[in-house]
Amino acid sequence: MEKGSVVEAAAPRSPMQMKMGDELEGNTSALRTAETFLRLVPVGLCVSALVLMLKNSQQNEYGSVDYSDLGAFRYLVHANGICAGYSLFSAVIAAMPRPSTMTRAWTFFLLDQVLTYIILAAGAVSTEVLYLAEKGDAATTWSSACGSFGRFCHKVTASVAITFVAVFCYVLLSLISSYKLFTNYDAPASRPTAAIEVAAFPG
């Protein structure tokens, strides 16, 4: 060995460090698998709710009714379509075994929150319209419509119920993305505020 050269040998890992590393890697892999599965589930749910509503129309001696006649049900279709596309795309990204970055964690967190509120709003407003169709509103002399269009209302009920199952999945996804973001990354450092000098006046 030449004089002045420094050879650094890598320190061997202790059994405890190896065990903790294996457990951490296993937990990360299990969490990624669970997250990927949970992101795939809403794809089927949202597509089912979307197709069920798209094919929902009824015609009889009382007239005809179609989902497109009501803005709430059109919004439900659009929201389910957006969420199905996002769920499939995010599941593909989440399944890739790449190291997580702050940008990726923040992106998942924000999009999961936005999509959760979108699908929740679609289910809530459709539930309100469905309730009015079932019960009517005596104060506005709005009679019940489901007595005349029962098959239409049954399909709406099924579509809304499936949508709320998707909402539950998105709530879980929001919790997972929040956990992955706030446990791996610290909050941005706050800038020190300049001290404010107060002039002292003689008494």
Solvent accessible surface area in square Angstrom, and as a share of the most:
residue,aa,sasa,rsa
1,M,193,0.86
2,E,142,0.64
3,K,207,0.88
4,G,74,0.71
5,S,52,0.34
6,V,125,0.72
7,V,116,0.67
8,E,155,0.69
9,A,95,0.73
10,A,101,0.78
11,A,89,0.69
12,P,126,0.79
13,R,140,0.51
14,S,47,0.30
15,P,112,0.70
16,M,123,0.55
17,Q,101,0.45
18,M,98,0.44
19,K,120,0.51
20,M,120,0.54
21,G,27,0.26
22,D,93,0.48
23,E,93,0.42
24,L,124,0.62
25,E,122,0.55
26,G,38,0.37
27,N,99,0.51
28,T,70,0.41
29,S,47,0.30
30,A,62,0.48
31,L,56,0.28
32,R,69,0.25
33,T,92,0.54
34,A,52,0.41
35,E,3,0.01
36,T,22,0.13
37,F,136,0.57
38,L,28,0.14
39,R,0,0.00
40,L,82,0.41
41,V,45,0.26
42,P,0,0.00
43,V,32,0.18
44,G,43,0.42
45,L,39,0.19
46,C,0,0.00
47,V,68,0.39
48,S,54,0.35
49,A,0,0.00
50,L,34,0.17
51,V,60,0.35
52,L,53,0.26
53,M,1,0.00
54,L,79,0.40
55,K,151,0.64
56,N,1,0.00
57,S,52,0.33
58,Q,26,0.11
59,Q,147,0.65
60,N,47,0.24
61,E,148,0.66
62,Y,146,0.55
63,G,31,0.30
64,S,78,0.50
65,V,28,0.16
66,D,42,0.22
67,Y,35,0.13
68,S,47,0.30
69,D,90,0.47
70,L,59,0.29
71,G,40,0.39
72,A,14,0.11
73,F,3,0.01
74,R,102,0.37
75,Y,83,0.32
76,L,0,0.00
77,V,12,0.07
78,H,114,0.51
79,A,1,0.01
80,N,0,0.00
81,G,30,0.29
82,I,100,0.51
83,C,0,0.00
84,A,10,0.08
85,G,44,0.42
86,Y,26,0.10
87,S,1,0.01
88,L,94,0.47
89,F,135,0.56
90,S,1,0.01
91,A,2,0.02
92,V,76,0.44
93,I,36,0.18
94,A,3,0.03
95,A,49,0.38
96,M,77,0.34
97,P,108,0.68
98,R,131,0.48
99,P,117,0.74
100,S,56,0.36
101,T,70,0.41
102,M,94,0.42
103,T,104,0.61
104,R,46,0.17
105,A,9,0.07
106,W,88,0.31
107,T,64,0.37
108,F,25,0.10
109,F,32,0.13
110,L,96,0.48
111,L,72,0.36
112,D,0,0.00
113,Q,48,0.21
114,V,77,0.44
115,L,11,0.05
116,T,13,0.07
117,Y,142,0.54
118,I,49,0.25
119,I,0,0.00
120,L,70,0.35
121,A,47,0.37
122,A,0,0.00
123,G,0,0.00
124,A,53,0.41
125,V,56,0.32
126,S,0,0.00
127,T,57,0.33
128,E,107,0.48
129,V,29,0.17
130,L,19,0.10
131,Y,129,0.49
132,L,42,0.21
133,A,18,0.14
134,E,75,0.34
135,K,141,0.60
136,G,12,0.11
137,D,46,0.24
138,A,99,0.77
139,A,96,0.75
140,T,88,0.51
141,T,124,0.72
142,W,124,0.43
143,S,87,0.56
144,S,51,0.33
145,A,39,0.31
146,C,14,0.08
147,G,77,0.74
148,S,34,0.22
149,F,29,0.12
150,G,23,0.22
151,R,119,0.44
152,F,11,0.05
153,C,4,0.03
154,H,129,0.57
155,K,58,0.25
156,V,1,0.00
157,T,62,0.36
158,A,41,0.32
159,S,0,0.00
160,V,9,0.05
161,A,55,0.43
162,I,45,0.23
163,T,0,0.00
164,F,76,0.32
165,V,74,0.42
166,A,0,0.00
167,V,11,0.06
168,F,124,0.52
169,C,9,0.05
170,Y,0,0.00
171,V,62,0.36
172,L,60,0.30
173,L,1,0.01
174,S,11,0.07
175,L,111,0.55
176,I,31,0.16
177,S,4,0.02
178,S,26,0.17
179,Y,130,0.49
180,K,57,0.24
181,L,2,0.01
182,F,121,0.50
183,T,81,0.47
184,N,94,0.48
185,Y,47,0.18
186,D,132,0.68
187,A,88,0.68
188,P,120,0.75
189,A,101,0.78
190,S,104,0.67
191,R,220,0.80
192,P,130,0.82
193,T,128,0.75
194,A,93,0.72
195,A,97,0.75
196,I,154,0.78
197,E,164,0.74
198,V,132,0.76
199,A,71,0.55
200,A,100,0.78
201,F,174,0.73
202,P,126,0.79
203,G,130,1.25
